[in-house]
Amino acid sequence: MDYKYLLTALSLSPLASLANDGPATDAPPAGEQKRPNIILFLVDDMGWQDTSLPFWTQKTPYNEMYETPNMERLAGQGMMFTQAYACNISSATRCSLITGANNARHRVTNWTLERDKTTDRKSETMDLPDWNYNGVSQVEGISNTYVGTSFVDLLRRSGYHTIHCGKAHWGAIDTPAENPTHWGFEVNIAGHAAGGLASYLSERNYGHTRDGKPTSLMSIPGLEDYWGTGTFATEALTREAVKALDKAKKYNQPFFLYMAHYAIHVPLDKDMRFFPKYVRKGLSDKDAAYASLIEGMDKSLGDLMDWLEKNGEADNTVFLFMSDNGGLAAEPYWRDGVPHTQNAPLNSGKGSLYEGGIREPMIVRWPGVVKPGSRCDKYVMIEDFYPTLLEMAGVEKYETTGPVDGVSFMPLLKGTGDPSEGRALVWNFPNIWGNDGPGINLNCAIRKDDWKLVYYYETGRKELFNITEDISEKRNVAEAHPDVVRRLSKELGQYLRKVDAQRPAFKATGKLCPWPDEV
Amino acid sequence: MDYKYLLTALSLSPLASLANDGPATDAPPAGEQKRPNIILFLVDDMGWQDTSLPFWTQKTPYNEMYETPNMERLAGQGMMFTQAYACNISSATRCSLITGANNARHRVTNWTLERDKTTDRKSETMDLPDWNYNGVSQVEGISNTYVGTSFVDLLRRSGYHTIHCGKAHWGAIDTPAENPTHWGFEVNIAGHAAGGLASYLSERNYGHTRDGKPTSLMSIPGLEDYWGTGTFATEALTREAVKALDKAKKYNQPFFLYMAHYAIHVPLDKDMRFFPKYVRKGLSDKDAAYASLIEGMDKSLGDLMDWLEKNGEADNTVFLFMSDNGGLAAEPYWRDGVPHTQNAPLNSGKGSLYEGGIREPMIVRWPGVVKPGSRCDKYVMIEDFYPTLLEMAGVEKYETTGPVDGVSFMPLLKGTGDPSEGRALVWNFPNIWGNDGPGINLNCAIRKDDWKLVYYYETGRKELFNITEDISEKRNVAEAHPDVVRRLSKELGQYLRKVDAQRPAFKATGKLCPWPDEV
């Protein structure tokens, strides 16, 4: 094991501690307040505007187009976060979530699938870094892997019953971390190495032949009971999650449900429970399919909320809603409309460090703690879930193999403080995704206060946006504010070096690209 | 959580420690010796003589009847233990194994299945204690449950990949501990709450209808791929275990495989790969079925040994063979021959505190550490596996919720000492099993040096045997050795009170039965 991060973890997070004078199960002493159940509902590839719930200051045409009544219901009972960030790519986000590390540190910056295989598109001019394409893990032993401690394991060890449902995507195939049980989940429904799915359709056995053989590395495992039954994958996962909750209810433990839908990742199959309605509304087939996937996801959200209410658990359950990166906007094969506009007013989409790729719809419901119908405009980051969820669970002392970069957003929930004050958020993407587009590939970025700086490794180009005034990142004001550019470049460069981040190199010279504060 | 046992654990076991100054994963620092894989091969209801490998000083007719070439092979490469003890009942043994606690302490003294239901047969004269019929758990929250720390969880947290295959039987249905993943197993093949099986036959889908509905609480889960394929359950489990080992090999972690066969528990289905041979040898149908189950289990043992050799892991793997209680001898419906004789020279069988119920065939193979073809006549107890396996894995510092009663038998393996010197072993069975017979029901026992005292709660009767001279426990020498009876009664009574053991009460008076040193 690598001990070197322990002190760092301690110094960065007031929650981390080397001392552990309790028993192996770090539960609070009996008699303390009952610990809440926690449901983290994570949607895949859902954009900031893919909902009827307006996260912007005004309602957009997308808010009119999509129907997500249960997101509205959840927001009415909780707090909406209008500046919640994830990474630009699923693996990066999920690895930050499970380890609490920023993506520049854990180096799982592009998407993972097969062991020892990079998924970067090749470049004629640039050598890409040897990033962690095997994902994250709790154990040493596999190359190109970041080793961290799972907050789920900490929850489990503190007495939580832990349930995984849906997409896992933490470790490449044939690495220990491919199985959600490696991360401390006691129940695994349909999770494995893949970050996508072969099919939502039970008619296709979610990507299996009639004989049960997978047709793809992305065939969904574990849903055999629903093959050929006409059950859309989103629904099948929801029913399995409800079964797991029924069981959890009997266990008399607090539970943590990680409801990580495969929806609304491609293939954009039609969820026929909702598709016809959107066609009647005049949407194109592609748009209607997309809208049907969203409403199917929203129905699942409602089903889980219903379960809590019916079972008397609503008041004692924290419910968090989040997405893992921006909506897909770079692939005309799947999406109608002008490419890179489908997250408007945000620019670009999945894969981009522009807001369209990283700003997410986030809601937190917590009766008695979070004010119903409230709204928070402070920024938070995906790795912040790590310390926050542990704090919610009353797990105050824990050890981690690597440092926790996330900062608890509990003060925002309680209205007792602003942890984003003076804080910078950082993204690193020294990779090349499968698609091109605005803000996509070979870049890094920093957000601080109103400002965001995006730096492109290959060209040395720097873009500065005032996010508060220009949410669409249409006006690069770098020339007008050289001081801000200098300041943010320095902070970004220092952070990237501090966490031992990676950067590409020029094929022509073999030299590494400069850090943002070196040009 | 209950902190009170921590200091006790510390004082009882030199391995337990409150201090934990390493990271969450307690792996030894890099550069230390490679940690061995560990396979614990636990057979169900297998008696001491149910093998062609002679564990006694002489070969018995049973050794001639049964054929277990792979046990002979394993013993030839390792150490046979001729006085290895378990409890008289499966649940008690398995709960001691997983928590390290003696059965008098954990109070899972009879067998478990359904939540909040005792399995004791009722008595006209005795009130039975409210024992832990919900089993053991790692968390609080369920009544009638002993809370302990799983050594498997400690292995996992130290970096081991952990695989469960077969019978689990730790927690009753609908308790958290029913699922092997609760105990720290990352892979669960076919394990659940039940301690038995509906059927070994794939033709019966191991106890499921054609529609896949379980026909019993003991239907084996998770073997759907083998339904209708003509694969005996023992073989199906073995093939799944081999698949899990193939996967484990890729993970580059040491692995722990808990191969806990359902064999040779009733129903005594015929394993047709071996049954005809035994019929030809002249055995009755029942005897031949029993022998076929044993040889099927032995074939599985050989398959795992073959896997290790083919995969270059034999030299770096500790292989332990054990059974969970004595052979079934109290049920003429299943067994031919005179009841209670089928473990001869041992008296009685499963359920009994006589040797036939508790003495087990045990073998340990560990190249480079354990002398091949060696034999150890010192006694060891089922809870001793707990500290021993952790010591084998190099896990030196760990915390446990309850005390570890087991004592490492590493000195016996290495030939460096005798931990059984001056040690007493204790069993408690204040219950009534489904069957009667010699040494069965409402008793407790102590073994020390050559002596064994059995005390019967209802009658106050005490039996003293010199096990070394009278392995068949035919000669009660209590009257001839009142001093020994007094000494052992005192030690037994003191131990039972110390661990807060349970005892029955008389219905007539409502009074608890006296402890053995009170009469």
Interface residues (C-beta under 8 A of the other chain):
Chain A: M1 Y3 L6 L18 N20 D21 G22 P23 A24 T25 A27 P29 A30 R115 Q138 V139 E140 G141 I142 T149 D153 L154 G159 H161 D174 T175 P176 N179 T181 H182 F185 E186 V187 E224 K247 K250 Y251 N252 Q253 Y398 E399 T400 T401
Chain B: M1 Y3 L6 L18 N20 D21 G22 P23 A24 T25 A27 P29 A30 R115 Q138 V139 E140 G141 I142 T149 D153 L154 G159 H161 D174 T175 P176 N179 T181 H182 F185 E186 V187 E224 K247 K250 Y251 N252 Q253 Y398 E399 T400 T401
